[in-house]
Amino acid sequence: MGRRARLFVVSGPAGVGKGTLVSLVREARPSIGVTVSATTRTPRPGEVEGVSYYYMSDEEFERRVAAGEFLEWAQVHDHRYGTLKSEVERFLAKGNSVILEIDVQGGDNVRRVFPDAVRIFVEPPSWEVLVERLRGRGTESEASLKLRLKNARRELDYAHTYDVRIVNDDLDEAVEKLMQTLEKYENE
C-alpha cells in the first residue's frame, strides 16, 4: 500500500525552531507541500512575496476571510496570518502530503475543518532556552519580545492537546522524529 497524502500541522511557540525543522524535512522529502501563508504584517529584510508570505492589506485579508478563502486565520501578536484553502488543496489533489507551520490558534481551526489532520507540537527543551533563542534572533524589539514570550507561555499550555510532541533540543534528533511521524501517519 502506498503513502496516503495527509495534512500535518506543526505548531509551537515563536523561537522554538518550527521553521528550521520544516525546512530540513522538506529538503529530505521535497514532495511534501509547504503552503505559503498570508499575513498583514510587513516583510522583514530578505523575505519575498509569494515565497515567505503573501503580504496583504487589512482590507484584502478581510475580503478573503469574508469570501471563505481561508482554511484558518488568526490574530497573532499585532497582525493577522492565515492559510488559503487553495494552497492546501493544490498539494492534496496531487497526492502529496502538506505541512502547515502555524500557531496553536490556527491549529485548532484546521482541526475543525480537517479532523484527520495530524497535529505536531514542537517544544523547547526549557523555558530558558526559548527565551535565549528569541533574544538571539535579534529581530524583536523589547516590547515585541515581551509579547512573544507572554504568548509562548499560553501556547505551551496547548501541547497536551496535540497528537505528537517533539522536543527540539538536538536538531538532528528532532528532524528524525518529525520524519518518523510523517511516515507513520502516511502509512496508516
Sequence and secondary structure as in RCSB ss.txt:
>XXXX:A:sequence
MGRRARLFVVSGPAGVGKGTLVSLVREARPSIGVTVSATTRTPRPGEVEGVSYYYMSDEEFERRVAAGEFLEWAQ
VHDHRYGTLKSEVERFLAKGNSVILEIDVQGGDNVRRVFPDAVRIFVEPPSWEVLVERLRGRGTESEASLKLRLK
NARRELDYAHTYDVRIVNDDLDEAVEKLMQTLEKYENE
>XXXX:A:secstr
      EEEEE  TTSSHHHHHHHHHHH TTSEE   EESS   TT  BTTTBEE  HHHHHHHHHTT EEEEEE
ETTEEEEEEHHHHHHHHHTT  EEEE  HHHHHHHHHH TT EEEEEE S HHHHHHHHHHH    HHHHHHHHH
HHHHHHTTGGGSSEEEE SSHHHHHHHHHHHHHHHHT 
